[in-house]
Amino acid sequence: MNTSSTWTRRGTAMAAALLLSITAAACSSGDTGESHDGPLRIVINSGATPPILPLVAEKNGDFTRQGLQVKITALPSTSITTFAPALGRQYDIAWGTPADVIAAKAQGHDLTVIASAYVDSTEHSQAQIFAAKGRKITSFAGLGGKRIATPSLSGTLYLSVVTALRKAGIGTKAVTLVEVPFPNMLDQLNAGRVDAIATIQPFIGGTKAAGHTPLGDPFLSVASPAVTGMWTADRAWAAKNPDKVAKFVDGMDAADSWVASHDSEARAFLAATLKLPPQLIAGMPLPDWKSAITPDDLTPWIDAVEASGQVNGKLPKATDLVVQRAG
């Protein structure tokens, strides 16, 4: 891998320190939207498969062929709201998920979505709610009164779970939602400490193998298919750097094409990068890394956020978030 990548893993305390340093840097580095002569500074999430595509593009030289130098910083499950103040200053392009991007915009951060990062669908499902085996729960409607684990009590997966329950006629007051990290969910389910879990790839295979009951992909309760990850930038920076944005997206599209024609190599790279057993990656559907996005793709998420009451502040319109590429 190109040494320009910064592959970092930090705990909660380090994430808090990061927030303080980012805020200080953002406040001291002048107006947003500045152009710079250094590498394109990309932030990805280090804890899941969908945000990893820039590392594939870097490994294969797809960015280099576009005339881009890149510096990739990988952060642990950190919300876009944490480092939004640094976009256009310390970072140029960042991974985000719908609920967090909408929340950041509602908080006054002038973000724009430059591309989709991946699309969740039946064929490329990246999330699943499982009920504990033996509980005779076969659908979302059976989760009333149950204890359900989610990775956090905010964000896109949580919003999707809340939406799936609401559409099944179950309000959040009728269930107990508890925060459990993905790697610990199966143990909690096996031990009977929770009745159901909302998990993601690559943990789905192990949960299914343990005999627990899949109820459905909660992302698809919001939209089907659903744009569930996206690449964001400061609006002023994106407006001043359309060439860099276009080259970034073209590099990502090239990496996506490579994955489609090099399945085994791509899975081996993902397993090594995420430091996961190859067998976990081998049988799972890979993300559908489509870059195209329209305002219509974000409208269902904005509607879901509004229905959940999860975000304070004025919610953006989809057209306020998505800037479509010319041509």
N, C-alpha and C positions, 0 to 999 in steps of 0.2 A: 504494500500500500504506500502511496505517496506520503512522504514525511510531512507534507503541509497540513495533514489532518491532526487535530488535537482531540484525542479520544479520552475523555475524562469521565469518571464516575464519582459522584459526590453523595454524601448522606444528607439528611435533613438540615443539620447544622451548617454544612457547607452551602446548601441551597439558600439558606437565609443570608449567609455572608455574601453570596453571589448577588442576591437582590440588592443589598446595601451598596456593593461596589458598582453594580450596573446603574443604580439610581444616581450615585455620585458622578459617574462618568457621563451619564446623559445630561446632568445639570451643568457640567463644566465644559462640554465640548462644542458649544455653539448651536447654530440652527441645524435642524434636520435637513435631509436631502442633499447633503454635501457629497460631491464626487471625490474619489480618492484614487490614487494610482496603484495601490496595493492589491492583493488578491481579493476576490469576491468572498465575503465572510458569511458563511452559512451555519445556521444552528439547527441541529437535529435532536431528536429524542433518542436516548441510548437504550431504552427499555423495551422496544417492540420492533416488529419486522417492518411495518409500512414506512417509517421515516428513514430507512437505511439506504434507499436508492441513490442518494448523492455519493455514498461511499462506493457503490458499484460503478457509477459514472466516473469517479475519480480513478478507481483501480484500472478501468479499461481505457482511460485516456480520452473519454468522451468530452470532458470539459476542455482539455488541451486542444483537441481538434476544433473546438469552437473558438479558440483563441483566448480562453479564460484560465487564469490562475485562481485557485480556490483555497480557502482555509476553512476546514470543517470542524466545528466544535460540537461535541456530543454531550448533552446534559441529561441527567436522570429526570424522569417524568416531571418536568417543570412546566407549568402552565405558561402559555404565551403572555398572559397578563404580568408574569414576573419580569420578563425581559423586553416587553413592548417599549418601555422608555428608552432602551438602547438601540432600537431599530433606526437605521439611518445615521447612527453615530458609531456605536461599537460593533454592531452587526448589520448586515445588509438584507439577508433573506432568512426567514425562520419557519420551522414547522409549526403548525397549529391545528387544533381540532375545532369543529364548528362552534360548540358552546363557549369555548374559551375565546375564540376570535370575536364572537358576538359580544361577549362580556367585556373584552378589552376595548372594543369600539364604543360600547355603552359608557365605559369609564372615561372616554375622551381621548383615547389613543387613536391617531389618525392612520389606521392600517388600511392596506388594500390587499386583496387576495389576487396573486399573480398567476396561480395555477392550482389545479387540483393535485393532491398528492396520491390519493388512491380512492377507488370506488368500491364500496361494499355491496355485494350481491349474493344471491343464492349460490352461484358458482364460485365466488371468491369470498366466502364468508370469513370474517375475521373476529367475530364475537358470538357468544352463545350463553344463554341462561340454562343452567342445569339444576334440576331438582334432585334431592338425595334419593338414592335407590331405596325402594321399599315404602316410600311415602304415598304412592298412588297418585302423584301429581303428574298430569299429562299435558297441561297447558298453562299459559299465564294466568288464566282465570282461577286456577287452583292455588294460587300463591297468597290469597287473602289470609291474613292472620299469621303469616309465616315470617321467619327471620332470614333476610337475604343479604349476602355479602356483595359489596361493590368496592372497587379500589379506592374510591374517595366518595365524599358526599357532595360533590359538585362535578362539573365537567361533562364531557360528551357521553361517556358510557353510562354515567349516573342518569343524565337526562334521558337517554334512550330507555333505560330500565323504567324510569318514572312514566315515560310516554307509553311503553308497552303495557304497564299496569293500568294506566288511565284508560287506554283503549279497551282493556279487558274488564273495565268497570270497577277497578280497585284504586282507591285513593292512597296517598302516601301515609295517611294516618291509620290505614287498615293493615299496614305491614311494619316491620322493624328493619330498617336499612342500617347495616353496620359496615364500618370501614375495615377492609382486610386486604393486604397486599396480594397481588396475583400469585406469587410463589407459595403463599400460605393457604390459599383458598381450598385446595383439595384436601389438605389435612383437616381443616375445619369442617368440611363437608363429611369426610369419613368419620370424624369423631362425633358427629351429630350436634356440633355447636351452632351450626346454621342449617336451615332447611333447603337453601338454594344459593347458588353463586352466579355472578355475572362475570365471565372471564373472556379472555382473548386468545388468539394464536400467539405462541405455540403451546399453550396450556390446555387447549380444548381436547387434543388427542388423548392425553393421559387421564383426563376426567372421564371421558367417554369409555376408555378402556377399563376404568375402575367400576363401571356398571351403572353410573349415574344417568339420569334421564334428561336428554336434551329437549328443551321446550321451544327453542327458536332463537333467532338472531335478533337482539333488541334494536340494533341499528335499523333494521328493515321495518320496524314499527314506525319510524319517522318518515322514511321514504324508501322505495324499492325500484331501482338501485339507489344507494345513498352515497353522496360524496362525504367521506368521513374523516379525511385529512386534507390539509391544504398548505400551500406555501404562501407566506405573507411577507410584506415589506412596508416600510414607511411610505405613505402616499407620495410625499414630496421627493423622496429618493427615487422611487420607481418612475415618477414623471421625468426626472432628470437623467435617468439611466435606462431608457428603453432597450438599448442594444444589449446591455448586460442581462436584463431580464429575459430577452428573447434567446440569448445564447445559453443561459441557465436552463430554460425550458427545453430547448433543442437538445442539450446534453442529457437531460433527464429522459427525454423521449428515446434517445439512442440507447441509453442504459436499459430502458424498459424493453426495447426490441431485442437486445442481447439476452436478457433473462428469458424471454419467450422462446428463444432458439437454443438456449444452453441451460436447460432445466437442472441437470445434475450439478454442473459447475456452480450455478447460482445458489443452489441449496447448500452446497459445501461452504461457499463463501459466507452465507448468512449464518450458518451454524458456528463457524469460526469467529465471525465478527461479534455475534451475540453471546459467545461462550456457552453454547447450549449443545447437548448431545445431538449428533446428526440424526438419530432416529426420531427426535421430536420434530425436526424440520422436514424429514423425508416424506411424511404422509399428509402434510397439511396443504390446503390450497394456498398458493402464494397470493399476495395482494394484487389487485388489478390497478397497476400504476398509471392510470390515464391522467394526462395533464389538462385536458379540456375542461372548462368550467363556465357556467353561465349564472346569472342571477337566480334563475329558476331552481338551480341546485341548492341554493342556500335558503330559499323561501320556506321550505318545510322545517328547517332547523330554527329559523326565527319564530315561526308559529309555535314550535314545541317549547322554546324558551319562554315565550309569552304565556303559554298555557300553564307552564310549571311555576311561574313566578320566581324562577331561580336567579334572575339578574335584576338588580336595581338600576334605575336610570332609563333614559329613553332608548328604546331598541332601534338599531339602524334598519334601514331598508336594504334589501338585497342589492339593489343598484348602487347603494353607497359603499358596498364592500368589494364588488367584483369589477375589475377592469379587464375587458376582453382585449386580446392581442389583435392588432391590425393584421389583415391578411390571413 
